[in-house]
């Protein structure tokens, strides 16, 4: 199988590195697509890599840049809607860090942590017309405790292992994806930077655990929690600890 990997997040690049080491005679990554300003150097592999405007992704773009016709796309750490003329022509798999059908949509990690969830899941699903509503190829739970860095490490480990299993199963024609239960679906919008503000009202109303989760959910690379100060500047809160 000829695979195109599309991503720009740091954690997705780490999965890409792992997949390049694991590829075999049944599947291989022949092309990488990233954005103009990725979080990691996606050009730092032996695989051809193209930087594009993600809003202009189309089947025509793919045909013009790919040396070989792709059999499958991996959209890992990709924050833009996949066009219809792409997902209807190719099998497109997405890695979404939530226990789908719960927490569909944008900023899934932040929403889960801010909502005081303690566990999540790495879900690999097929792209389709509805956002994050496609059939599930794999889903493995993981802990939402500790820092975002710790959480991303878990996502990379599980994401790598599950992707290899999924690709091997697709190549062997032994996988049966599962349809999501719409009765349990929840949808969240992508968070905006201004939603990272902590007000006096928030501090007075929230528990220490709720404030701690709010702050750690918004650690780098996301818009940090902040307090608006008297001089008009923002005081960024990049970390917090709970009293034992």
C-alpha positions as CSV (number, residue, x, y, z in Angstrom):
1,X,0.0,0.0,0.0
2,X,1.2,3.4,-0.9
3,X,0.6,5.9,2.0
4,X,0.7,9.7,2.2
5,X,1.2,11.1,5.7
6,X,-0.3,14.5,6.4
7,X,0.5,16.4,9.6
8,X,2.1,19.4,11.3
9,X,2.0,18.7,15.0
10,X,5.1,17.7,16.9
11,X,3.5,14.5,18.3
12,X,2.4,13.5,14.8
13,X,6.0,13.9,13.5
14,X,7.1,11.5,16.2
15,X,4.5,8.9,15.0
16,X,5.7,9.5,11.5
17,X,9.3,8.7,12.5
18,X,8.2,5.5,14.1
19,X,6.1,4.4,11.1
20,X,9.0,5.0,8.8
21,X,11.1,2.6,10.8
22,X,8.2,0.0,10.9
23,X,7.1,0.1,7.2
24,X,7.4,-3.2,5.4
25,X,6.7,-4.9,2.0
26,X,3.0,-4.5,2.5
27,X,2.8,-0.8,3.2
28,X,5.1,2.2,3.0
29,X,5.0,6.0,3.3
30,X,6.0,7.5,-0.1
31,X,4.9,11.1,0.5
32,X,4.6,13.6,3.3
33,X,2.3,16.7,3.3
34,X,2.7,19.4,5.9
35,X,1.9,23.1,6.4
36,X,4.2,26.0,5.8
37,X,4.8,26.5,9.5
38,X,4.8,23.0,11.2
39,X,5.7,22.3,14.8
40,X,8.5,19.9,13.7
41,X,10.7,19.6,10.7
42,X,8.7,17.2,8.5
43,X,11.3,17.7,5.7
44,X,13.9,16.0,7.8
45,X,13.3,12.5,6.4
46,X,14.3,10.6,3.2
47,X,10.6,10.8,2.1
48,X,9.6,13.6,-0.3
49,X,7.7,16.3,1.7
50,X,5.6,19.2,0.4
51,X,4.5,22.2,2.4
52,X,1.1,23.4,1.3
53,X,-1.7,25.7,2.3
54,X,-4.0,23.2,4.1
55,X,-7.1,25.1,3.0
56,X,-6.2,24.4,-0.6
57,X,-5.8,20.6,-0.3
58,X,-7.7,18.9,-3.1
59,X,-7.5,15.8,-5.3
60,X,-5.9,18.0,-8.0
61,X,-3.2,19.1,-5.5
62,X,-2.5,15.4,-4.7
63,X,-2.2,14.4,-8.3
64,X,0.2,17.2,-9.1
65,X,2.6,16.5,-6.2
66,X,2.5,12.7,-5.8
67,X,4.9,10.5,-7.7
68,X,2.6,7.5,-7.1
69,X,-1.2,7.2,-6.7
70,X,-1.9,6.9,-3.0
71,X,-3.9,4.0,-1.6
72,X,-4.4,5.5,1.8
73,X,-3.9,8.8,3.7
74,X,-3.0,9.2,7.4
75,X,-4.2,12.7,8.6
76,X,-2.5,12.8,12.0
77,X,-2.4,16.1,13.8
78,X,-4.2,17.8,10.9
79,X,-6.5,20.6,12.0
80,X,-8.4,21.3,8.8
81,X,-11.4,19.7,7.2
82,X,-10.5,17.1,4.6
83,X,-12.2,17.9,1.3
84,X,-14.9,15.7,-0.1
85,X,-13.0,15.1,-3.3
86,X,-10.2,13.6,-1.2
87,X,-12.0,11.4,1.3
88,X,-14.4,10.0,-1.4
89,X,-11.4,8.9,-3.7
90,X,-9.1,7.6,-1.0
91,X,-9.2,5.9,2.3
92,X,-8.4,8.6,4.8
93,X,-7.6,7.7,8.4
94,X,-7.5,10.2,11.2
95,X,-6.0,10.0,14.7
96,X,-8.4,11.7,17.2
97,X,-7.4,11.8,20.9
98,X,-10.8,11.1,22.4
99,X,-13.1,8.1,23.2
100,X,-15.3,8.7,20.1
101,X,-18.2,9.2,19.7
102,X,-17.5,11.5,22.7
103,X,-15.6,14.7,22.2
104,X,-15.9,15.1,18.5
105,X,-14.6,18.3,17.0
106,X,-11.8,20.7,17.8
107,X,-9.5,20.9,20.9
108,X,-10.5,17.5,22.2
109,X,-7.7,17.2,24.7
110,X,-8.3,20.6,26.2
111,X,-12.0,20.1,26.5
112,X,-11.5,16.7,28.2
113,X,-9.0,17.9,30.7
114,X,-10.9,21.1,31.5
115,X,-14.0,19.0,32.0
116,X,-12.0,17.0,34.6
117,X,-12.0,13.8,32.6
118,X,-9.3,11.4,33.8
119,X,-9.1,9.0,30.9
120,X,-9.3,9.4,27.1
121,X,-8.5,7.2,24.1
122,X,-6.5,7.2,20.9
123,X,-9.0,6.6,18.2
124,X,-8.2,5.9,14.6
125,X,-11.2,6.5,12.3
126,X,-12.1,7.0,8.7
127,X,-12.7,10.5,7.5
128,X,-16.2,11.3,6.1
129,X,-18.8,13.9,5.6
130,X,-19.5,14.5,9.3
131,X,-16.5,15.6,11.4
132,X,-15.0,12.7,13.5
133,X,-18.1,10.5,12.8
134,X,-16.5,7.9,10.6
135,X,-16.1,4.2,11.3
136,X,-13.5,3.3,14.0
137,X,-10.5,1.2,13.1
138,X,-8.9,1.2,16.5
139,X,-9.5,2.7,20.0
140,X,-7.2,2.4,23.0
141,X,-7.6,4.2,26.3
142,X,-5.0,6.2,28.0
143,X,-4.6,8.3,31.2
144,X,-5.1,12.1,31.1
145,X,-3.1,12.6,34.3
146,X,0.2,14.6,34.6
147,X,1.4,17.1,32.1
148,X,0.5,17.6,28.4
149,X,4.0,16.4,27.5
150,X,3.3,13.1,29.3
151,X,-0.1,12.8,27.6
152,X,1.5,13.4,24.1
153,X,4.1,10.7,24.9
154,X,1.2,8.3,25.5
155,X,-0.5,9.3,22.3
156,X,2.6,8.8,20.3
157,X,3.2,5.3,21.8
158,X,-0.4,4.1,21.4
159,X,-0.8,5.9,18.1
160,X,2.2,4.2,16.6
161,X,1.3,0.7,17.9
162,X,-2.3,0.9,16.8
163,X,-1.5,2.4,13.4
164,X,0.9,-0.4,12.6
165,X,-1.8,-2.9,13.5
166,X,-4.4,-1.2,11.5
167,X,-2.2,-0.9,8.4
168,X,-1.1,-4.5,8.6
169,X,-4.8,-5.5,9.0
170,X,-5.9,-3.4,6.0
171,X,-3.1,-4.9,3.9
172,X,-4.2,-8.4,5.0
173,X,-7.9,-7.5,4.5
174,X,-8.7,-8.8,8.0
175,X,-10.0,-5.6,9.7
176,X,-13.6,-4.7,10.3
177,X,-14.2,-1.1,11.3
178,X,-16.9,-0.3,13.8
179,X,-19.7,2.2,13.2
180,X,-20.0,4.9,15.9
181,X,-23.1,5.0,18.1
182,X,-24.7,8.4,17.4
183,X,-26.7,8.2,20.6
184,X,-23.6,8.8,22.6
185,X,-22.0,11.5,20.4
186,X,-20.9,14.8,21.8
187,X,-19.4,17.7,19.8
188,X,-17.2,20.5,20.9
189,X,-15.9,23.6,19.0
190,X,-12.3,24.5,18.6
191,X,-11.2,26.7,21.5
192,X,-10.3,30.3,20.9
193,X,-7.3,32.1,22.5
194,X,-9.6,34.4,24.5
195,X,-11.2,31.4,26.2
196,X,-7.9,30.9,28.0
197,X,-8.6,33.8,30.3
198,X,-8.9,33.2,34.0
199,X,-11.1,35.8,35.7
200,X,-11.5,36.6,39.4
201,X,-15.0,35.0,39.1
202,X,-13.3,31.8,37.9
203,X,-10.8,31.8,40.7
204,X,-13.6,32.3,43.3
205,X,-15.9,29.7,41.7
206,X,-13.6,26.8,40.7
207,X,-11.9,24.2,43.0
208,X,-8.1,23.8,43.1
209,X,-8.4,20.7,40.9
210,X,-10.5,22.6,38.3
211,X,-8.1,25.5,38.1
212,X,-5.1,23.1,37.9
213,X,-6.8,21.2,35.0
214,X,-7.6,24.4,33.3
215,X,-4.0,25.6,33.4
216,X,-2.3,22.3,32.4
217,X,-4.8,21.8,29.6
218,X,-3.6,25.0,28.1
219,X,0.2,24.5,28.3
220,X,2.3,24.9,25.2
221,X,1.7,24.6,22.3
222,X,-1.8,25.8,23.0
223,X,-2.8,29.4,24.0
224,X,-1.8,29.5,27.7
225,X,-4.1,30.4,30.5
226,X,-3.8,34.0,31.4
227,X,-5.0,36.8,33.7
228,X,-5.6,40.3,32.4
229,X,-3.7,42.8,34.6
230,X,-4.3,46.4,35.5
231,X,-1.7,47.6,32.9
232,X,-3.6,45.9,30.1
233,X,-1.0,43.1,29.7
234,X,-1.6,39.4,30.1
235,X,0.1,37.4,32.8
236,X,0.6,34.0,31.2
237,X,0.2,31.0,33.5
238,X,2.2,28.2,32.0
239,X,2.2,25.7,34.9
240,X,0.7,24.9,38.3
241,X,1.0,22.5,41.1
242,X,-1.6,21.2,43.6
243,X,-0.9,21.3,47.3
244,X,-0.5,17.9,48.8
